[in-house]
């Protein structure tokens, strides 16, 4: 683990603080390459 600096938004950006996030099982499988989303090739 490493420390990182707090982000500083540019003049045309805003900084938000997320209250909650989540990852569902399909997200994990897609990231692992197990599930392919989108049109299938025939």
MDAnalysis code that builds the backbone (N, CA, C; Angstrom):
import MDAnalysis as mda
import numpy as np

u = mda.Universe.empty(126, n_residues=42, atom_resindex=np.repeat(np.arange(42), 3), trajectory=True)
u.add_TopologyAttr("name", ["N", "CA", "C"] * 42)
u.add_TopologyAttr("resid", np.arange(1, 43))
u.add_TopologyAttr("resname", ["UNK", "UNK", "UNK", "UNK", "UNK", "UNK", "UNK", "UNK", "UNK", "UNK", "UNK", "UNK", "UNK", "UNK", "UNK", "UNK", "UNK", "UNK", "UNK", "UNK", "UNK", "UNK", "UNK", "UNK", "UNK", "UNK", "UNK", "UNK", "UNK", "UNK", "UNK", "UNK", "UNK", "UNK", "UNK", "UNK", "UNK", "UNK", "UNK", "UNK", "UNK", "UNK"])
u.atoms.positions = np.array([
    [0.842, -1.172, 0.000],
    [0.000, 0.000, 0.000],
    [0.886, 1.233, 0.000],
    [0.425, 2.272, -0.680],
    [1.211, 3.496, -0.720],
    [0.294, 4.699, -0.521],
    [0.880, 5.767, -0.057],
    [0.134, 7.009, 0.125],
    [0.094, 7.779, -1.185],
    [-1.007, 8.426, -1.436],
    [-1.132, 9.274, -2.617],
    [-1.614, 10.648, -2.172],
    [-1.288, 11.652, -2.953],
    [-1.713, 13.008, -2.649],
    [-3.199, 13.173, -2.920],
    [-3.848, 14.065, -2.187],
    [-5.245, 14.375, -2.454],
    [-5.358, 15.011, -3.833],
    [-6.377, 14.635, -4.601],
    [-6.542, 15.213, -5.936],
    [-6.886, 16.699, -5.856],
    [-6.417, 17.438, -6.829],
    [-6.724, 18.870, -6.935],
    [-7.412, 19.077, -8.279],
    [-8.682, 19.476, -8.258],
    [-9.390, 19.649, -9.530],
    [-8.872, 20.851, -10.315],
    [-8.896, 20.725, -11.632],
    [-8.539, 21.838, -12.516],
    [-9.665, 22.867, -12.489],
    [-9.450, 23.984, -13.124],
    [-10.424, 25.078, -13.113],
    [-11.781, 24.659, -13.674],
    [-11.808, 23.726, -14.632],
    [-13.077, 23.299, -15.235],
    [-13.564, 21.955, -14.703],
    [-13.097, 21.546, -13.530],
    [-13.476, 20.273, -12.920],
    [-14.034, 20.507, -11.518],
    [-14.730, 19.490, -11.013],
    [-15.168, 19.516, -9.623],
    [-14.681, 18.247, -8.942],
    [-14.535, 18.302, -7.663],
    [-14.104, 17.151, -6.882],
    [-15.279, 16.682, -6.044],
    [-15.629, 15.422, -6.144],
    [-16.743, 14.876, -5.377],
    [-16.224, 13.801, -4.439],
    [-16.950, 13.574, -3.366],
    [-16.603, 12.553, -2.392],
    [-17.684, 11.476, -2.459],
    [-17.326, 10.313, -2.979],
    [-18.295, 9.232, -3.105],
    [-18.704, 8.687, -1.754],
    [-20.004, 8.492, -1.571],
    [-20.508, 7.970, -0.308],
    [-20.544, 6.451, -0.291],
    [-20.788, 5.856, -1.438],
    [-20.864, 4.401, -1.508],
    [-20.552, 3.951, -2.924],
    [-19.889, 2.813, -3.047],
    [-19.612, 2.209, -4.345],
    [-19.859, 0.716, -4.226],
    [-20.008, 0.062, -5.337],
    [-20.225, -1.363, -5.299],
    [-19.781, -2.029, -6.581],
    [-19.506, -3.303, -6.493],
    [-19.133, -4.109, -7.647],
    [-19.978, -5.368, -7.595],
    [-20.701, -5.624, -8.666],
    [-21.512, -6.838, -8.697],
    [-20.694, -7.998, -9.286],
    [-21.217, -9.181, -9.171],
    [-20.519, -10.363, -9.656],
    [-20.226, -10.315, -11.142],
    [-21.152, -9.768, -11.936],
    [-20.932, -9.665, -13.376],
    [-19.773, -8.729, -13.679],
    [-19.652, -7.638, -12.920],
    [-18.520, -6.721, -13.113],
    [-17.202, -7.451, -12.899],
    [-17.125, -8.254, -11.848],
    [-15.894, -8.996, -11.563],
    [-15.584, -9.998, -12.667],
    [-16.606, -10.698, -13.150],
    [-16.396, -11.690, -14.207],
    [-15.985, -11.020, -15.519],
    [-16.579, -9.877, -15.831],
    [-16.229, -9.151, -17.047],
    [-14.784, -8.678, -16.983],
    [-14.377, -8.137, -15.854],
    [-13.004, -7.673, -15.685],
    [-12.013, -8.832, -15.783],
    [-12.425, -10.008, -15.361],
    [-11.555, -11.179, -15.413],
    [-11.554, -11.840, -16.793],
    [-12.441, -11.370, -17.702],
    [-12.498, -11.943, -19.045],
    [-13.373, -13.172, -19.139],
    [-14.137, -13.466, -18.087],
    [-14.996, -14.648, -18.092],
    [-16.283, -14.390, -18.877],
    [-16.828, -13.182, -18.753],
    [-18.080, -12.815, -19.404],
    [-17.775, -11.750, -20.440],
    [-18.301, -11.922, -21.647],
    [-18.136, -10.918, -22.688],
    [-19.475, -10.266, -22.931],
    [-19.539, -8.958, -22.724],
    [-20.779, -8.235, -22.959],
    [-20.756, -7.601, -24.330],
    [-21.942, -7.438, -24.907],
    [-22.037, -6.834, -26.212],
    [-22.426, -7.859, -27.252],
    [-22.461, -7.421, -28.506],
    [-22.878, -8.344, -29.572],
    [-21.889, -9.499, -29.739],
    [-22.428, -10.646, -30.053],
    [-21.576, -11.808, -30.290],
    [-21.264, -11.892, -31.777],
    [-20.126, -12.447, -32.075],
    [-19.736, -12.643, -33.483],
    [-20.111, -14.051, -33.913],
    [-20.601, -14.159, -35.120],
    [-20.983, -15.494, -35.620],
    [-20.061, -15.934, -36.716],
])
